[in-house]
Amino acid sequence: VVVDDAAIRRVNREALGHDYETDVITFDLSTPGAGPVEGEIVVSSEFAAREAAERGHAAEAELLFYVCHGLLHLCGYDDAEPSARAAMLARQAGYLRELGYAVAP
């Protein structure tokens, strides 16, 4: 789901108790042991546009970076620890490079 900053802030507050906008929120809707992974990924297009401008690449690439992040969470990756976060961001950047987008984590 692509939303604006106000909507992702509302989702962040209601679902996670964080009263601020963020880039991506992932909801794992899978039933453990019951087949394919299911989930919902919410990304902010406004957040992506700001970050892309600061990083010097297209907003589309930044948005895809967030979607990839959410997909990795659904696949079991975690970014709670700094080393795991660095590895996850590098994986995201690698996948986007394969799709033709240059995004530095």
NUNU-557441 format. One record per residue: residue in one letter; x negated, y, z negated of N, C-alpha, C in turn; chain. Coordinates in steps of 0.1 Angstrom, whole numbers. Each point is the difference from the previous one (the first is absolute). Last residue first. Example, Ala and Ser with C-alpha at 12.3 -4.5 7.8 and 13.67 -1.06 7.14 Angstrom:
s,-128,-22,-71,-9,11,0,8,11,-8,A
a,-3,-57,1,9,12,0,-9,12,0,A
//
This chain:
p,-225,20,-4,7,-2,-12,-2,11,-10,A
a,0,6,54,-10,-3,-11,8,-2,-13,A
v,14,-7,53,4,5,-13,-10,-3,-10,A
a,12,-5,55,-11,2,-8,5,8,-13,A
y,24,-35,38,1,12,-8,-12,1,-8,A
g,13,-37,30,-4,12,7,0,13,-7,A
l,9,-47,-14,11,5,8,-3,13,7,A
e,-32,-22,-28,4,-10,10,12,5,8,A
r,-14,27,-36,-10,0,11,4,-10,11,A
l,26,-1,-39,3,11,9,-10,2,11,A
y,-9,-33,-32,12,-4,8,4,12,9,A
g,-35,8,-30,-4,-10,10,12,-4,9,A
a,7,29,-37,-7,7,10,-4,-10,12,A
q,20,-19,-39,9,8,8,-6,7,11,A
r,-28,-23,-29,7,-9,8,11,7,9,A
a,-25,25,-32,-8,-4,12,7,-10,9,A
l,21,12,-40,0,12,9,-9,-3,13,A
m,2,-32,-35,13,0,7,0,12,10,A
a,-38,-6,-27,1,-11,9,13,1,8,A
a,-6,31,-35,-10,3,11,1,-11,11,A
r,25,-7,-39,6,11,8,-9,3,11,A
a,-15,-31,-31,11,-6,8,6,11,9,A
s,-32,14,-31,-7,-8,11,11,-7,9,A
p,15,27,-37,-7,8,10,-6,-9,11,A
e,44,-16,-26,-14,2,-3,-7,7,11,A
a,45,-9,7,0,6,-14,-15,2,-4,A
d,23,-18,42,-9,11,0,-2,7,-14,A
d,17,-50,29,2,10,-11,-11,10,0,A
y,26,-42,33,-11,9,-3,3,10,-11,A
g,31,-33,22,-7,-3,-12,-12,8,-4,A
c,33,4,37,-8,-12,2,-8,-4,-12,A
l,26,40,1,9,-11,2,-7,-14,2,A
h,-26,40,-2,6,-3,-13,10,-12,1,A
l,-18,15,40,-10,-7,-7,5,-3,-15,A
l,27,27,28,0,-14,5,-10,-8,-8,A
g,2,46,-8,11,-7,-6,1,-14,4,A
h,-34,26,19,-2,-1,-15,11,-8,-6,A
c,4,12,45,-9,-11,-2,-3,-2,-14,A
v,26,37,10,7,-12,3,-8,-13,-2,A
y,-22,42,-3,9,-3,-12,8,-12,2,A
f,-26,14,36,-9,-4,-11,8,-3,-13,A
l,22,19,37,-3,-14,2,-9,-6,-11,A
l,8,46,0,12,-7,-3,-1,-15,1,A
e,-36,28,14,2,0,-15,12,-8,-4,A
a,-6,7,46,-10,-10,-5,1,-1,-15,A
e,27,32,21,4,-13,3,-9,-11,-5,A
a,-12,46,-3,10,-4,-10,5,-14,2,A
a,-49,14,19,14,1,3,9,-4,-12,A
h,-50,18,-11,6,-9,9,15,1,2,A
g,-33,23,-32,-3,3,14,4,-11,10,A
r,6,9,-50,-10,-10,4,-4,1,14,A
e,33,29,-20,-12,1,-8,-11,-9,5,A
a,42,-2,21,-6,13,3,-13,1,-8,A
a,26,-38,-9,-6,-1,13,-7,13,4,A
e,26,-1,-40,-13,-8,-1,-7,0,13,A
r,42,20,0,-9,8,-8,-14,-7,-1,A
a,36,-23,21,-4,12,8,-11,8,-7,A
a,20,-36,-23,-9,-5,10,-5,12,9,A
f,33,8,-33,-12,-3,-6,-11,-4,10,A
e,43,6,16,-5,13,-4,-14,-2,-7,A
s,26,-38,12,-6,6,12,-6,14,-4,A
s,8,-44,-32,3,14,2,-7,6,12,A
v,18,-53,-15,-11,9,3,5,14,2,A
v,15,-54,-18,4,14,1,-12,9,2,A
i,15,-55,5,-11,9,-1,6,14,2,A
e,18,-53,-14,3,13,6,-12,10,-3,A
g,8,-58,5,-2,12,-8,4,12,7,A
e,-11,-58,1,10,10,3,-3,12,-9,A
v,-23,-50,18,-1,12,-8,11,10,5,A
p,8,-54,6,-8,12,5,0,11,-10,A
g,13,-46,-22,-1,4,14,-8,12,3,A
a,11,-16,-45,11,-3,8,-1,5,14,A
g,-29,4,-41,0,-14,4,12,-3,10,A
p,6,45,-26,-12,-9,-1,2,-14,4,A
t,26,42,19,3,-10,-10,-12,-9,-1,A
s,0,53,19,-1,-15,2,5,-7,-12,A
l,-6,48,9,13,-5,-2,1,-15,2,A
d,-35,44,-11,0,-14,4,13,-6,-3,A
f,-17,52,10,9,-8,-8,-1,-15,5,A
t,-31,49,2,4,-13,6,8,-7,-10,A
i,-17,53,15,5,-8,-11,4,-13,6,A
v,-33,46,13,7,-12,4,5,-7,-13,A
d,-19,46,0,-1,-4,14,9,-12,4,A
t,13,36,-39,-11,-9,2,0,-4,15,A
e,23,38,-40,0,-7,13,-13,-8,1,A
y,23,8,-48,-9,7,10,2,-7,13,A
d,13,-14,-49,7,12,5,-9,8,9,A
h,6,-53,-19,-10,10,4,7,11,6,A
g,20,-43,-13,-2,9,-11,-10,11,2,A
l,17,-38,29,-13,-2,-7,-2,10,-12,A
a,41,-2,29,-6,-14,0,-11,-2,-9,A
e,21,43,6,10,-9,-4,-5,-14,-1,A
r,-29,35,14,5,3,-14,10,-11,-4,A
n,-18,-2,44,-10,-2,-10,4,2,-14,A
v,30,10,35,-2,-15,-1,-11,-3,-10,A
r,7,46,9,12,-6,-6,-1,-15,-2,A
r,-33,22,25,-1,4,-14,11,-6,-8,A
i,1,-5,46,-9,-9,-6,-3,3,-15,A
a,29,29,25,5,-14,-2,-9,-9,-6,A
a,-15,44,9,11,0,-10,6,-14,-2,A
d,-33,7,35,-5,0,-14,10,0,-11,A
d,15,-22,46,-7,12,-3,-5,-1,-14,A
v,7,-45,31,8,11,-7,-9,12,-1,A
v,5,-53,24,-8,13,0,9,11,-6,A
v,-3,-57,-4,9,12,0,-9,12,0,A
//
